[in-house]
């Protein structure tokens, strides 16, 4: 350790909840970070989450129901054009499935996915639904540490459209970089 201390860069997650029964969902993530890397939106049915009978799985995600989605930070949009899905089934949401594989680091042959497109959509009664939407904010194809700055003036806004006005709870996980500088007498943590 030198006089300037030890610098340690690591990924951290911020969690927020959005509850709605509207077909059109618009929300912003109220978090400031100098390097925002990705956002993962997990959809759950509110009835399952609030169920008191003990039979419903409170942690299970809902089936994939989004016909359109996009996010933006200031004037930068992710994806560049809104992802439009005309037919919400395993054949119609391949691009969304690909974005999730990319966000979960499942595109290389050494770390293959365990969820196929049919399971991702969750339309069959035997499948565990994976109604997850992911946004990638990484600026580099070489390093996964080049994200966007978000703050009060450059907030992350998400626009989503469900196929119907389902009563859902959205668990939003924002991945960002955090820097810890450790000195002999103290520690400084920066977002």
DALINRA-V83833 format. One record per residue. PHI is phi in whole degrees, -180 to 180 (999 if undefined). Layout:
phi=<PHI:PHI>
This chain:
phi=<999:-92:-67:-85:92:-99:-100:-127:-103:-146:-90:-131:-119:-110:-116:-141:-121:-125:-114:-157:-124:-85:-75:-93:-116:-132:-153:-123:-99:-90:-151:-103:-154:-81:-136:-84:-102:-161:-129:-122:-111:-102:-99:-133:-73:-63:-63:-71:-66:-92:-64:-106:-80:83:-90:-81:-83:-70:-98:-71:-82:-82:-62:-68:-130:-92:-95:-160:-158:-168:-130:-152:-119:59:-104:-101:-109:-135:-64:-58:-111:-58:-76:-107:-119:-79:-125:-80:-153:-65:-85:-96:-119:-62:-68:-65:-61:-63:-60:-70:-61:-65:-68:-95:56:-117:-99:-94:-73:-85:-136:-71:-75:-103:-113:-92:-58:-67:-68:-61:-72:71:-83:-79:-72:-87:-87:-88:-68:-130:-72:-115:-121:-123:-124:-107:-113:-75:-90:-120:-93:-98:-120:-98:-118:-115:-94:-98:-86:-124:-160:-63:-90:-125:-84:-89:-113:-124:-120:-136:-128:-86:-73:-153:-80:-77:-83:-126:-119:-104:-96:-106:-114:-104:-93:-144:-91:-131:-112:-113:-107:-107:-108:-68:-106:-157:-136:-117:-115:-121:-90>
